[in-house]
Amino acid sequence: MWQRYQLTTEVLFFCCYWIVTNLIIKQLTMSISNTTACTNDSTSHFDIIHVCLYSFIFIVGLTLNVIALVFFFCQIKSRSPTVVYMTNLTMADFLLILTLPVRICYHLGLKGIPPVLCDCLGLILKANMYGSILFLACICFDRCIAVSFPMSSRIQRARQKSRLVCLAVWILSFGPSLPIYILKRENVSLNVTKNCFDNPPVYATQPAVVFSTLLLGFGLPLAIMLICSWILVHTVQKSPVAQTNLVDSRKIRRMIATSLLIFLISFSPYHATLVVLSLHRDAITSRTCNGMQPMLAAYRYSLVVACLNTVLNPIAYYFTTDTFRKNVVIGTVQKMFPLYNLSSGQR
């Protein structure tokens, strides 16, 4: 039964991903021939596509992550390193999701949103997005060393420092963003503030910022996940336990492949469009650019794709565990959808 809910959510995600990806490609294609200004000077910001996508992420993501938080804080007594990382990942996704209602109101055409609120919510969203990326890398690395060195007391002692690692991740996520936010507030202008979430990413496309973002915020975590995933698959295949069919090695490989796929499809479009915009940064800063409005639209859609990651993280990392499904998910879903109980009983 649980597989049905998991499959349904994954299908919805990939439908949203397909729609947004096609919108990104369309906008990038339009940018080749269009000549428009970099800023949106229209009086209305109504955008039904953004409203629908952000509403889907908010409703589904909030539900799944609240269930996960209740599970981690109320159902699990063990505070293992993996649980610590997963709890912090859920908190990062939860904070990101809480920024979406204002974006939904903005794209519904709401006027008068304070510029300070726009910048603050943008800071929280970006910081928690990179917090999620780093926590995903931490989970993958922790699994790798736990499986590769199960009897090493030194490794086990190092794993117990997971709380310090999480603290470092939070500092690394928010720390570099705060100076940019303060500098942006000092140099803000009326022409920029009126567009709120439609402003060009002037500071995020600076060469030094793009380089550090790609290296520390995307490239390094991706490299860690790829290397650790390869080591994990290799270790499991060579394990005597796998030869006795006590461990489903195919399920483990499928889980690892799914985690990597989710990471790539969620965060690659955003960083790719960030690089494209950085190459045209002069046009962005002048705001009299050639074809930059479609590129900026592609950038905004890629941010939606990154936010979709908050929907899949609970399914990929929490809900697939037997402990979670036995204690929380199955009972809750059966109460919400009694028809599934009836069909299951008839079998």
Secondary structure, 3 states (H helix, E strand, C coil): CHHHHHHHHHHHHHHHHHHHHHHHHHHHHHCCCCCCCCCCCCCCCCCHHHHHHHHHHHHHHHHHHHHHHHHHHHHCCCCCHHHHHHHHHHHHHHHHHHCHHHHHHHHCCCCCCCHHHHHHHHHHHHHHHHHHHHHHHHHHHHHHHHHHCCCCHHHHHHHCCHHHHHHHHHHHHHCCHHHHHHHHHHCCCHHHHCCHHHCCCCCCCCHHHHHHHHHHHHHHHHHHHHHHHHHHHHHHHHCHHHHCCCCCHHHHHHHHHHHHHHHHHHHHHHHHHHHHHHHCHHHHHHCCCCCHHHHHHHHHHHHHHHHCHHHHHHHHHHCCCHHHHHHHHHHHHHHHCHHHHHHHHHC
